[in-house]
Amino acid sequence: MHRAMGEDVNTAIVGGRVVMQDRRMTTLDVDALYREIRRAARAIGHKQRRHAETLRKLKPYVQDWYNAWLTAEAAKPSYVLNSRE
């Protein structure tokens, strides 16, 4: 079973600050961001909407292609810090 890109991330810390915990953003009002995006999207023209629709249709195929590279072997780091291996 392949997982979506980023699906393994539970918590993210940037500059010593927790920005995501339990897969929820802690420093961002996600609902307000979506409202702002929807407001801005009203100004998008037909050509941009057609382009966005094409990208939406392609997205699952691109994700499948990348996920095919996410094998257990590929997930191993090419080096291990402080290791005697």
C-alpha positions in Angstrom: 0.0 0.0 0.0 1.4 3.4 -1.0 0.8 6.5 1.1 0.2 10.0 -0.2 3.2 12.3 -0.1 3.5 13.9 3.3 1.1 11.4 4.9 3.7 10.2 7.3 4.2 13.6 8.9 2.4 14.1 12.2 4.3 17.0 13.7 6.4 19.7 12.1 8.7 22.1 13.9 10.2 25.2 12.2 12.7 27.4 13.9 11.9 25.7 17.2 8.2 26.5 16.9 5.6 23.7 16.5 3.7 24.6 13.3 1.8 21.4 12.9 0.8 18.9 15.6 -1.4 15.8 15.2 -1.7 16.8 11.5 -3.3 20.1 12.4 -1.8 23.5 11.7 -1.1 25.4 14.9 0.0 28.7 13.4 -2.5 29.2 10.6 -6.2 29.7 10.5 -7.0 27.2 7.8 -10.7 28.2 7.6 -9.8 31.8 7.0 -7.2 30.8 4.4 -9.8 28.8 2.5 -12.2 31.8 2.6 -9.5 34.0 1.2 -8.7 31.5 -1.5 -12.3 31.2 -2.5 -12.7 35.0 -2.7 -9.6 35.2 -4.9 -10.7 32.3 -7.1 -13.8 34.3 -8.2 -11.5 36.5 -10.2 -10.0 33.6 -12.1 -10.8 33.6 -15.8 -12.0 30.7 -18.1 -8.4 29.9 -19.3 -7.1 29.6 -15.8 -10.1 27.4 -14.7 -9.5 25.1 -17.7 -5.8 24.8 -16.7 -6.7 24.1 -13.1 -9.2 21.4 -14.2 -6.5 19.8 -16.3 -4.1 19.8 -13.3 -6.8 18.4 -11.1 -7.3 15.5 -13.5 -3.6 14.8 -13.8 -2.9 15.0 -10.0 -3.8 11.3 -9.2 -1.6 10.0 -12.0 1.4 12.2 -10.9 0.9 11.1 -7.3 0.8 7.4 -8.3 4.0 7.9 -10.3 5.8 9.4 -7.3 4.3 6.9 -4.8 5.8 4.1 -7.0 9.2 5.5 -6.0 8.3 5.3 -2.3 9.4 1.8 -1.7 10.8 0.6 1.7 14.2 0.5 0.1 13.9 4.1 -1.3 12.8 5.3 2.2 16.1 4.2 3.7 18.5 7.1 4.1 21.7 7.0 2.1 23.7 7.7 5.2 23.2 7.5 8.9 24.6 10.2 11.2 26.9 9.1 14.0 26.7 5.5 12.8 29.5 2.9 12.8 27.8 0.8 10.1 
